[in-house]
C-alpha cells in the first residue's frame, strides 16, 4: 500500500462524512442492537456484549476523531509572564 493511499484513508477517518457514518453506527448499536439484547437477555448481557466490548470502544474513539479536528485550544494565560 502506498503512502498516498494511507493519507487518503487517514483524511477519510477524520472527515465529516465519516462522522456521519460513525453516528449512524453508534445509533444502530445503541438503540437497535442493545435494546433488543437488553430486552431478551437482560441489561447485564447488553452491558457485556455491547457497551463493554472492544469494538464499541473503537467506535467511540473513531467517533471522537472528527470532532477533535475542530477544537481550538486557547493559549495558556501564563505563557507571556502574566497571571
C-alpha positions as CSV (number, residue, x, y, z in Angstrom):
1,X,0.0,0.0,0.0
2,X,1.4,3.4,-0.9
3,X,1.7,6.4,1.4
4,X,-0.8,8.3,-0.7
5,X,-3.4,5.6,-0.1
6,X,-2.8,5.8,3.6
7,X,-3.2,9.5,3.7
8,X,-6.5,9.2,1.8
9,X,-7.7,6.7,4.4
10,X,-6.4,9.0,7.2
11,X,-8.2,12.0,5.8
12,X,-11.4,10.0,5.4
13,X,-11.3,8.8,9.0
14,X,-11.5,12.4,10.3
15,X,-13.9,13.7,7.6
16,X,-17.5,14.9,8.2
17,X,-18.8,12.0,6.0
18,X,-17.0,9.5,8.3
19,X,-18.5,11.3,11.4
20,X,-22.0,10.7,9.9
21,X,-21.2,7.1,9.4
22,X,-19.9,6.7,12.9
23,X,-23.1,8.5,14.2
24,X,-25.3,6.1,12.3
25,X,-23.3,3.1,13.6
26,X,-23.5,4.4,17.1
27,X,-27.2,4.9,16.9
28,X,-27.8,1.5,15.4
29,X,-25.7,-0.3,18.0
30,X,-27.0,1.7,20.9
31,X,-30.7,2.0,20.1
32,X,-31.2,-1.1,17.9
33,X,-29.0,-3.9,19.0
34,X,-28.5,-3.0,22.7
35,X,-32.2,-2.5,23.2
36,X,-33.1,-5.9,21.8
37,X,-30.3,-7.7,23.6
38,X,-31.3,-5.9,26.9
39,X,-34.9,-6.9,26.5
40,X,-34.2,-10.5,25.6
41,X,-31.3,-11.4,27.8
42,X,-31.1,-8.7,30.5
43,X,-29.3,-5.4,30.9
44,X,-26.1,-7.1,32.2
45,X,-25.8,-9.0,28.9
46,X,-26.2,-5.9,26.9
47,X,-23.5,-4.2,29.0
48,X,-21.2,-7.1,28.4
49,X,-21.9,-7.7,24.8
50,X,-22.3,-4.2,23.5
51,X,-21.1,-1.4,25.8
52,X,-18.0,-3.0,27.4
53,X,-16.7,-4.6,24.2
54,X,-13.6,-3.6,22.4
55,X,-15.3,-2.9,19.1
56,X,-17.6,-0.4,20.8
57,X,-14.6,1.3,22.4
58,X,-13.0,1.6,18.9
59,X,-16.3,3.0,17.5
60,X,-16.3,5.6,20.3
61,X,-12.7,6.5,19.6
62,X,-13.4,6.8,15.8
63,X,-16.5,8.9,16.7
64,X,-14.2,11.3,18.6
65,X,-11.6,11.8,15.8
66,X,-13.6,14.2,13.5
67,X,-14.8,16.3,16.4
68,X,-11.2,16.7,17.7
69,X,-10.2,18.3,14.4
70,X,-12.4,21.3,15.2
71,X,-11.2,22.0,18.7
72,X,-9.2,25.1,19.3
73,X,-7.3,25.2,22.5
74,X,-6.6,28.8,23.7
75,X,-3.0,29.7,24.6
76,X,-2.1,29.5,28.3
77,X,-2.6,32.8,30.1
78,X,0.8,32.5,31.9
79,X,2.7,32.0,28.6
80,X,3.8,35.7,28.4
81,X,4.5,36.0,32.1
82,X,1.2,37.5,33.2
83,X,-1.1,35.8,35.6
